[in-house]
Amino acid sequence: MKRFLSMLCLTLLPLAASAQDTAPDVLVKSVTLEVVELIAKDKEIKAGGRAKLIEVIEAKVLPHFNFNAMTALAMGQNWNKSSPEQKKRLTEEFKTLLVRTYASALAAYSEQKFDFRPLRAKPTDTDVTVNVRVLQPGAQAVTIDYSMEKTASGWKVYDVMVGGVSLVANYRTEFANTVRNSGIDGLIKDLQTKNRSLAKQQEKK
Amino acid sequence: MIRLVLLAFLAALGGCASTGEERDPRDPLEGFNRGVYRFNEGFDDWIAKPVARTYRKALHQEIRSRVGNFFANVQDIFIGVNNFLQGKLEDGVNDWARFAFNSTFGLLGLHDVASDMGLEKHNEDFGQTFGRWGVPPGPYLILPFLGSSTVRDGAGTALDYYFAPLTEVRPIELRNTLFGLYLVNTRADLLDASQLLEEAALDKYTFQRDAFLQRRRSLIYDGNPPREKLE
């Protein structure tokens, strides 16, 4: 019996160490540091290679985001009025836009220091905010707050606040205005147009 | 020169007929604001941005950062005053200590030695103090040249400028040169951010407005505003 238990422990061990159980603040810290190190090392990215940077983001950062939830929050009441197909396309386009914007923000990164704040949450919480501060001499630190939710596949980010500005909240008015004027399909079209022009701009770099 | 600017300003305002769209309750003056916004964009595209880009190319990052430190140091005096007015004595003392150390050991503020000593830089102004006292922001307002504001924050900005130590500098030529340098250096610092805004926004006016209002709210609560749950 004892042997059986230890066997069981051994088989369970790798599971326990997987992303599913990683505390949200530990996750944010490890992903941030990993990405920053990758960028610092990569000559292509340092030279302004946007495609490579987007590759890194897609591989390292995206798995920890819940874009479905982000899009639903940004859409507000219009989310429930969208068909499954519209929801899928909205999520896809919004994701592309956020990744491109994020890439631009990261490209401007120049060796600032991070201050990872200790998590203030109970172990039983399933919805937490992880605070990171980016320190820069001569200026007030920039706060980055990740709103995260516990899901079956680990902790996922559903909103990012930079300097107190929530990305999701900021897109809400824009989305609502566009839907009011030209419908949900109009918004999808606007997002596509935006993404295409960004892709063109970034190719030039 | 001033007459020319005024003329351009009025021309931009003339183009702001109401679009008849549903109004945002936080922005009842949207028609007027969009006019000022267009004027500011024109000024930025044709004058401010090109000057800031040239400045950024001409001066090494290290020097620009010293220039930024110099002005940031002078501002710490009134950041401290505002912290006192908001009853945050410890923060106010921190700000004045920053000014004392940076002005002396930091060579007139060129070096931010206080940050290395653990005295953190704060962000305060009269608009935030009014907010802390419970004054509501009032309608969103775009100021010529200065950009996003509200009625409350606009009044705050007027006081910020009125008390700015820079305005006391004489001779006038020196004051104007310093002021110009301050504006150019600030705009140069914001080049990346404004590029990002350009990329992220579907409608820049709305995006910038919402970001500004969120940001001010967060600043008034020093980064910890009561959480608004999105559903």
Interface residues (C-beta under 8 A of the other chain):
Chain A: L73 G76 L97 R100 T101 S104 A105 A108 P137 G138 A139 Q140 A141 T143 D159 M161 G163 G164 V165 S166 V168 A169 N170 Y171 R172 T173 E174 N177 T178 R180 N181 D190 L191 K194 L198 Q201
Chain B: E21 E22 D24 S65 G68 N69 A72 D112 S115 D116 E120 K121 H122 N123 D192 Q195 L196 E199 A200 A201 L202 D203 T206 F207 D210 A211 Q214 R215 R217 S218 L219 G223 P225 E228 L230
